[in-house]
Amino acid sequence: MPCSVICISRSSGSGGDDVGRLVAERLGFLHIDEEIVARAAARGGISPADVADVERRKSLTARVLGPLFDGGGSSALALGVSVPVMTGDEPGSSEIQALIREAIEQTAARGEVVITAHAASHALEPSARILRVLITASPATRALRVSNEAGVDIAKAERTVKAADAARRDYLKRFYNVTEELPTQYDLVVNTDLISLERAAAIVAGAAAERSTLATPPTGS
């Protein structure tokens, strides 16, 4: 079965979001990230009760993702969807995580998609059709990127990266029971310390193409 789903997990400041978009452009795949789902939830007024019910969550997620599937776009601005009006408190992190996981599962089932999220690779069972990728870089490189992109001094950027790393570890442990993140949990690990994000995207796209070749039976078999 050809590789049709690329899950890109990334550490903050690694450039993983940009790599995901570039890979999607190269392959002509849909690109989705957790921000799209979270923003749709916040803007649409989704209640915790909506997300807690499995069937309602599946239906709701399908409605949220519908414009992306139909239009092939990847912008959060494309989500002009009608969702239930919120009557209680705003969804907390657990509710949003449930929605994000459902979105990952539904987009993966669709195929031809690049999913960029902190733990995208952990939300799906390993499969020949899925390429699990980690985009990372050293703390120094990531802090420099955060400093340049956010316009803050390097000391603040270093604190931001350190806090983001701690939050990511907690996220993996709480939602996916991953107590220690290992390179072997991924099919491909790309360090963007010394290569451009464009080159990183080319490596990921090349790995996906190679996996498709290996996974596709020879003609006549």
N, C-alpha and C positions, 0 to 999 in steps of 0.2 A: 504494500500500500504506500503510495507516494507521500512524502512529508508535506502536510498541508497546514500544520499549526506550528508556529514558532512562539514559544514562551520566553520572554526576556525578563529575567529578574535583574534588579540593579541596585547598587548602593548609591546613596545621594552624592551628587557631584561626579559620578562616573561617566556621565554622558549617555546613560542607557536609554533615556527617553528619546533623544535625538537619533540614536542608533536604531531604535525600533521603528521610528518613522522612515528613516532612510531605507531600512530593509524592506518595509512594506512598499515603498515606492519602486524599489528595484524589482520586486517580485510581482507587483500589481495586486498585492493583498490588501485587505482591509486592515486598518490599524486601530486598536482600541487600548485605552489605558484606564486605570482605576479612577483617575480624576474625572473622566467622562461620566462614569456611573455615579460617583459621589456628588458631582455637581448637579446631575439630573435629579438625584434624590433630594438634594437640598432645595433646588428650584421648584421641583414638582410637588413638594409637600407630602412626602411619603411617610406614613406613620409606622412606628415599631410593630403594630399589629399587622399591617400589610406585609411586612417583611418576615414576621415570625411564622405566618402560615405558609407552608411549603407550596401549595398549589397557587395561592394568590401571589407568592413571590415569583414563581415561574412565569405566570401570566403577566405580572407587572414588568418583569425584566424583559420579556419579549416585546412589550409595548415600548419600553425605553430604548431598546436596541433596534426596533423596527426601522426608523429613519436611516440608521447607519447601514443596515443590510440592504435596504431598498435603493439608497442613494450612493452607497459605496464610499461615503465620506468618513472622516475620522475626527471631525471637530466637535467639541462639546456644544458649539453653537447650532449644530445640526439637530439637536435633540429638542425640537419643538413639539413635544408630545403631551398628551392629556393623561394625567395620572390622578389618582384619588386625592381629594383635598385633605390635608392633615387636620386631624381633630384633637390630637394629643400632643405629647412632647415630640420634639424632633428626634429622628433615629440616632441612637448612639453608635459607638464604634462597632459593636457586635452586630447591630442590624445592618450597617453599611457594609461590613465585611461579608455578611451573608448574601447581600445583594451583589457585591463584587464577585464572589465565588460563583454565584448563579450565572452572572454575566460571562465569566470565564468559561464555564461549562457550555453555555449556549453558543458562544462564538466559536469554541473549539469544535462543537458538533457541526457547525456550518462549514468549517474548513476555509482554507485560503485566508488565514488571518494571522496577524502578528499581535500578540498580547503582551503589553509592557506593564509590569506591576512588580511590587516588592517581592511577592511570593507566587507569581504566576506559575512557575515550574512545579510548585508543591500542591497546587489545586487540582491537578490532573494526574491520573495514573500513567506511568510510563508506557509509551506506545511507539511503534515504528513510524507512525504518522506525525509524531510530536517531536520537535527539537527543543530541548531544554537548555537555555543559555543563561549564563551569568556575566553581566558586564560590571567590571570593577576597576579600581585603580588604587594607588596608595593614598593614605590620608592626606599627605602633603599636596599631591596633585589635585585631589578632590577639593581640598580647602582653597587652593588657588582658583579653581574654576568657580566655586561658590563666591569667592571674593570678587572676581571679575564680573560675574553675572548679576550679583545682588548689589554690587557697589558698596561693599562693607570692607573694613580693614581685615587683615589676615587673621588677627587674633580672634575676632568675632566669627570669622568663617570657620576657623578650627573648632571653636566651641559648637558651632552649628552642625558640623560634620560629626563630631563626637556624640552629640545628642541624637542626631538622626540614626547613627549606627546602633546606639543603645535602644532606640525605639524600634528599629527594624528587628533586632534580636528578640525583643519582647513580643513583637508582632508574630514572628515565626513560631515562637514557643507557644503563645496563647492560642493561635488559630490553627496551627499545623503541627503542633507537638514536635517541632524541630528544636532540640536543645543545643545542637552544634551544627552550624552550616559547614558542609564539606564540599570540596571540588567534585567529588565523585557523585554528588547528588545532581550533577548537571552533565549534559553531553558535550558542552563546549563552554570554556571559561575564557573570556577575552579581557586582558588588562590594557586599559587605554592610556597608561602612563606615557608610552613612547610611540603610539600609533594614532593617527587621526581618527575621528569618529566615522569619517567616510570609509576609511580602510577597514575599521572594525565592522561596519555594515557589510562591506564586500566579503569579509571572512564569514560572517554569519550566513549571508545569502548563498555563498559558495558551499558551506557545510550543509545547508538545506537541500541544495541541488544534488550534492553528492549522496546525501542520505536517500533522496528520492530514487537515484539511480540504483543504489544498493538494494532498496526495498522493492523495486519493480522487477517482476520475473522477466527473464529474457523472452523475446518473441518466439512463440511456438511452443513454450514450455507448458 
